[in-house]
């Protein structure tokens, strides 16, 4: 048998602080295990799941991907009647709704084991808020983080910074594409984020991907700078919704599972479409992935069978999660992750109103493609214009891996 993959390329609820943009906390791989995480851990651990749900099913014609965007590495893997050599893959996932329920389902139903056996890979998984420091210190092999954060590290920090670049790559897509929900009170007159210009808007922190993505989208869509054109307030996760209901602010930017009880009860309403839907309507591309599997480049090159095992397993898990009834069942099985206050009816509402619409939350495949990368690059170019990263950070970030051809 021949297997031929192409490895291508949270404080008091009444405490609101004045929101001022802060710089990134850049940590080197060597120092990361010895230092307490501040901005970076918040961005990667909390913010990694802070974007929620939307976008992914729509397909647009495949376009040629410029070589400066995707670096290709092709490998031929041949197996002659024997299993591949034994290898190991340690994975760390943050215990967040966009990641952990699917993976835990895969563990409990033998999907991870199936592909570990197929490719002779020892797969171990832990769910921890320390997923980023463990991965950065190379104590685990695979972490799942946002392209924006990883492009920043790969390019040597923000514009104006000169940090050592991290030789890291992403080779797939996670469960959901990205959105942040902008919410207002139902009786408010606002119809878009632009209507909130000069008004008090609350975010969970400038170091969250929710705020970063909203800043990019507001700039790209309305040519407004969230940092300058709005009166930003900052409050901990899980408190923004009550502040809005109380009238302390006029709008909030938050994540789907926190907002779900308020949306379901119609105490709050969404302000315009999701990030991914807005991006599609403007640029014709999907993208803006909430997180993706990320590894150090040398590990990627040396462990092609582990890469294949990860992608094939996760792809099968996605096929299950793409079925609305199964998604409801799986999310309902892990209330310790999605929130004990989330009811069955709320989950059904989320799946129906968010997951199964044309602009859907669940990517149908774990594999990257050219269109996905182009959409991500368009998003990251705006992020670079805002100074969040350097354009060179996405040069070579994504590695395209094809499904293996079995002969």
C-alpha positions in Angstrom: 0.0 0.0 0.0 1.2 3.4 -0.9 0.1 6.5 1.1 1.0 9.7 -0.8 0.2 12.9 1.0 1.4 16.2 -0.3 2.6 18.3 2.6 2.2 21.7 1.0 2.6 24.4 1.5 -12.6 37.8 34.6 -13.1 41.6 39.0 -16.3 43.0 40.1 -19.3 43.2 37.8 -19.6 46.9 38.5 -15.9 47.5 37.7 -15.5 49.0 34.2 -12.1 50.3 33.3 -11.3 52.9 30.6 -10.1 50.9 27.7 -6.7 51.9 26.2 -4.9 49.8 23.7 -1.8 48.1 25.0 1.1 46.4 23.3 1.5 42.7 23.0 3.4 40.7 25.6 6.0 39.0 23.5 7.6 35.9 25.1 10.3 33.8 23.6 10.0 30.0 23.5 12.8 29.7 26.0 11.3 32.1 28.5 7.7 31.2 28.2 7.7 28.3 30.7 9.4 30.5 33.3 7.3 33.6 33.1 3.7 34.2 34.1 1.6 34.9 31.1 -0.2 38.2 30.8 -1.4 39.6 27.5 -0.2 36.7 25.4 -1.7 34.0 27.5 -5.0 35.9 27.6 -5.0 36.3 23.9 -4.1 32.7 23.2 -5.8 30.9 26.0 -9.0 32.9 26.6 -9.0 34.7 23.3 -8.4 31.6 21.3 -12.0 30.8 21.8 -13.3 34.3 22.0 -14.6 34.6 18.5 -17.3 32.0 18.4 -19.2 30.9 15.3 -20.0 31.6 11.7 -18.7 31.1 8.2 -17.3 28.1 6.4 -19.6 26.1 4.1 -19.7 28.5 1.2 -17.4 27.6 -1.7 -15.8 30.0 -4.2 -13.7 29.1 -7.2 -10.2 28.0 -6.4 -7.6 30.7 -7.2 -3.9 30.4 -7.7 -2.2 31.0 -4.4 0.8 33.4 -4.7 4.0 31.7 -3.7 4.8 34.4 -1.2 1.7 33.3 0.7 2.0 29.6 0.7 5.3 27.7 0.8 5.0 24.2 -0.5 6.8 21.2 0.9 6.1 17.9 -0.9 6.9 14.5 0.5 6.4 11.1 -0.8 5.5 8.5 1.8 5.6 4.9 0.8 4.5 2.0 3.0 5.4 -1.5 1.9 3.1 -3.9 3.7 4.2 -2.6 7.2 3.1 0.1 9.5 4.9 3.4 9.5 7.6 3.8 12.1 6.4 4.5 15.6 6.0 8.3 16.3 4.4 10.4 19.0 2.1 13.4 19.0 1.2 15.4 22.1 -1.7 17.8 21.8 -2.8 20.6 24.2 -6.3 22.1 23.8 -7.8 24.9 25.7 -11.0 23.8 27.4 -13.2 25.9 25.1 -16.5 25.3 23.3 -15.0 25.6 19.9 -12.4 22.9 20.5 -12.9 20.6 23.4 -16.3 19.0 22.9 -15.4 17.7 19.5 -12.1 16.3 20.6 -13.6 14.7 23.7 -16.3 13.1 21.6 -13.5 11.7 19.3 -11.7 10.3 22.3 -14.7 8.6 23.7 -15.8 7.2 20.4 -12.5 5.8 19.2 -11.8 8.3 16.4 -8.5 9.4 17.7 -7.5 5.8 18.3 -8.5 4.8 14.8 -6.0 7.0 13.2 -3.4 6.5 15.8 -3.5 2.8 14.9 -3.5 3.5 11.2 -0.4 5.7 11.3 1.3 4.0 14.3 1.2 7.3 16.3 1.0 7.6 20.1 -1.5 10.4 20.5 -2.0 12.0 23.9 -4.3 15.0 24.6 -4.7 17.3 27.5 -7.2 20.1 28.1 -5.6 23.0 29.9 -5.6 26.8 30.1 -1.8 26.4 29.9 -2.1 25.2 26.3 0.0 28.1 24.9 2.9 28.0 27.4 3.1 24.2 27.0 3.2 24.4 23.3 5.6 27.4 23.2 8.1 25.6 25.5 7.7 22.5 23.1 6.4 20.3 25.9 3.6 19.4 23.6 3.7 19.2 19.8 0.4 20.6 18.6 -1.6 23.6 19.9 -4.5 25.4 18.3 -4.2 29.2 18.0 -5.4 32.0 15.8 -3.6 32.8 12.5 -3.3 36.5 13.6 -1.4 35.6 16.8 0.8 33.1 15.1 1.6 35.4 12.2 2.6 38.0 14.7 5.0 35.6 16.3 6.3 34.3 13.0 7.0 37.8 11.8 8.8 39.1 14.9 6.1 40.9 16.7 4.0 44.0 16.0 5.0 46.7 13.6 7.9 48.6 15.2 9.0 45.7 17.3 12.1 43.5 16.5 11.6 40.2 18.2 13.1 36.9 17.2 10.8 35.2 14.7 9.2 31.9 15.6 9.6 29.2 12.9 6.0 27.9 13.2 3.4 26.7 10.8 -0.3 25.9 10.6 -1.6 22.9 8.7 -5.4 22.7 9.1 -8.6 24.3 10.3 -10.4 24.0 13.6 -14.0 23.3 14.3 -15.3 26.8 13.7 -14.6 29.9 11.7 -14.5 33.2 13.5 -17.1 35.7 14.5 -17.5 38.2 17.3 -21.0 39.2 18.1 -21.6 42.9 18.5 -24.7 43.2 20.7 -27.1 46.0 21.7 -30.3 46.3 23.6 -33.4 45.4 21.6 -34.9 48.9 21.8 -31.8 50.7 20.8 -31.7 52.6 17.4 -28.3 51.2 16.3 -28.2 49.1 13.1 -24.4 48.7 12.6 -21.2 49.1 14.6 -20.7 52.4 12.8 -23.8 53.8 14.5 -21.9 53.4 17.8 -19.2 55.8 16.8 -18.3 58.0 19.8 -20.5 55.8 22.1 -19.5 53.6 25.0 -18.7 50.1 23.8 -17.4 47.3 26.1 -14.9 44.7 25.2 -13.2 41.9 27.2 -9.8 43.4 26.7 -7.5 44.6 23.9 -5.5 41.4 24.3 -8.4 39.2 23.3 -8.9 38.0 19.7 -12.5 39.3 20.0 -11.2 42.9 20.2 -8.5 42.4 17.7 -10.8 40.8 15.1 -13.5 43.5 15.7 -10.8 46.2 15.2 -9.8 44.7 11.9 -13.4 44.3 10.7 -14.4 47.8 11.7 -11.5 49.2 9.9 -12.1 47.1 6.7 -15.8 47.6 6.6 -16.4 51.2 7.9 -12.9 52.7 7.9 -13.3 53.3 11.6 -10.7 52.6 14.2 -12.1 50.8 17.3 -9.2 52.2 19.3 -9.9 55.9 18.4 -13.4 56.4 17.1 -15.3 54.7 20.0 -15.3 55.2 23.8 -14.0 51.7 24.8 -14.6 50.2 28.2 -13.1 47.0 29.4 -14.7 44.4 31.7 -14.1 40.7 32.4 -15.6 37.9 30.3 -19.1 37.0 31.4 -19.9 40.5 32.7 -20.3 42.5 29.5 -23.9 41.4 28.9 -25.2 42.6 32.3 -23.4 45.9 31.8 -25.2 46.4 28.5 -28.6 45.5 30.0 -28.0 47.9 32.9 -27.3 50.7 30.4 -23.7 51.3 31.5 -22.7 51.0 27.8 -24.4 51.2 24.5 -22.9 48.1 22.9 -20.6 45.2 23.6 -18.4 42.9 21.6 -18.4 39.4 22.9 -18.3 35.7 22.2 -21.2 33.4 21.2 -21.5 31.1 24.2 -21.4 34.0 26.7 -24.1 35.8 24.7 -26.2 32.7 24.1 -28.7 33.0 27.1 -29.3 36.7 26.3 -29.8 36.1 22.6 -32.0 33.1 23.2 -34.2 35.1 25.6 -34.1 38.1 23.3 -32.8 40.3 26.1 -30.1 41.5 23.6 -29.9 41.5 19.9 -27.1 41.1 17.4 -25.9 44.3 15.7 -25.5 43.3 12.1 -24.0 40.1 10.7 -21.2 38.1 12.1 -17.5 38.7 11.2 -17.3 35.9 8.7 -20.5 36.8 7.0 -19.5 40.5 6.8 -16.1 39.4 5.4 -17.7 37.2 2.8 -20.1 39.9 1.7 -17.3 42.4 1.3 -14.5 40.3 -0.2 -16.1 37.1 -1.5 -14.0 34.9 0.7 -14.4 32.8 3.8 -11.6 32.7 6.3 -10.8 34.4 9.6 -10.3 31.1 11.3 -10.8 31.2 15.1 -7.9 28.7 15.6 -5.9 26.1 13.7 -3.5 23.4 14.5 0.0 24.9 15.0 3.4 23.3 15.2 7.0 24.1 15.0 8.2 23.8 11.4 10.9 21.2 12.2 8.3 18.9 13.9 6.0 19.3 10.9 8.7 18.2 8.5 9.9 15.3 10.6 6.4 13.9 11.5 4.3 13.5 8.3 2.4 10.5 9.7 1.4 12.4 12.8 0.2 15.3 10.6 -1.9 12.8 8.6 -3.3 11.2 11.7 -4.3 14.5 13.1 -6.0 15.7 9.9 -7.8 12.5 9.1 -9.1 12.1 12.7 -10.2 15.7 13.0 -11.8 15.6 9.6 -13.9 12.7 10.6 -14.9 14.5 13.8 -16.0 17.5 11.7 -18.2 15.3 9.6 -20.0 14.3 12.8 -20.2 17.8 14.2 -21.6 19.0 10.8 -24.8 17.0 11.5 -27.2 19.3 13.5 -28.7 16.5 15.7 -25.2 15.2 16.5 -23.9 18.7 17.3 -26.8 19.3 19.7 -26.1 15.9 21.4 -22.3 16.5 21.6 -22.5 20.0 23.0 -25.1 18.9 25.5 -22.8 16.2 26.7 -20.1 18.7 27.8 -21.8 21.3 29.9 -18.7 21.6 32.0 -17.2 23.2 28.9 -20.0 25.2 27.4 -21.5 26.3 30.7 -23.8 24.6 33.2 -26.5 27.3 32.7 -26.8 26.5 29.0 -30.1 24.6 28.5 -30.9 22.0 25.8 -33.2 24.5 24.2 -30.4 27.1 24.0 -28.1 24.6 22.4 -30.8 23.7 19.8 -31.3 27.4 19.1 -27.6 27.9 18.6 -27.3 25.0 16.3 -30.3 26.1 14.3 -29.8 29.8 14.2 -26.0 29.9 13.9 -24.5 26.5 13.0 -26.9 25.4 10.2 -27.5 28.7 8.3 -25.8 29.3 4.9 -23.1 31.3 6.8 -22.4 28.4 9.1 -20.1 27.9 12.0 -18.6 24.5 11.3 -16.0 24.1 8.5 -16.9 20.9 6.6 -13.2 19.8 6.5 -10.1 20.0 8.6 -8.0 20.5 5.4 -6.8 24.0 4.3 -7.4 25.1 0.7 -6.3 28.0 -1.4 -9.5 30.0 -0.9 -9.3 29.7 2.8 -5.7 31.0 2.8 -6.5 33.9 0.5 -9.4 34.9 2.8 -7.1 34.8 5.8 -4.4 36.8 4.1 -6.9 39.6 3.2 -7.9 39.7 6.9 -4.2 39.7 8.1 -3.3 42.5 5.6 -5.7 44.8 7.4 -4.3 43.6 10.7 -0.8 44.5 9.5 -2.0 48.0 8.4 -3.3 48.5 11.9 0.1 47.5 13.3 -0.9 44.3 14.9 1.7 42.3 13.0 4.0 42.5 10.0 3.0 41.2 6.6 6.0 38.9 6.5 4.4 37.0 9.4 2.0 35.1 7.1 4.6 34.3 4.5 4.9 30.6 4.8 2.6 30.3 7.7 0.2 27.8 6.1 1.2 24.3 4.9 -1.3 22.7 2.6 -1.7 19.0 3.2 -3.6 16.9 0.7 -5.6 13.8 1.6 -3.5 10.7 1.1 -3.9 8.7 -2.1 -4.2 5.1 -1.3 -3.1 2.6 -4.0 
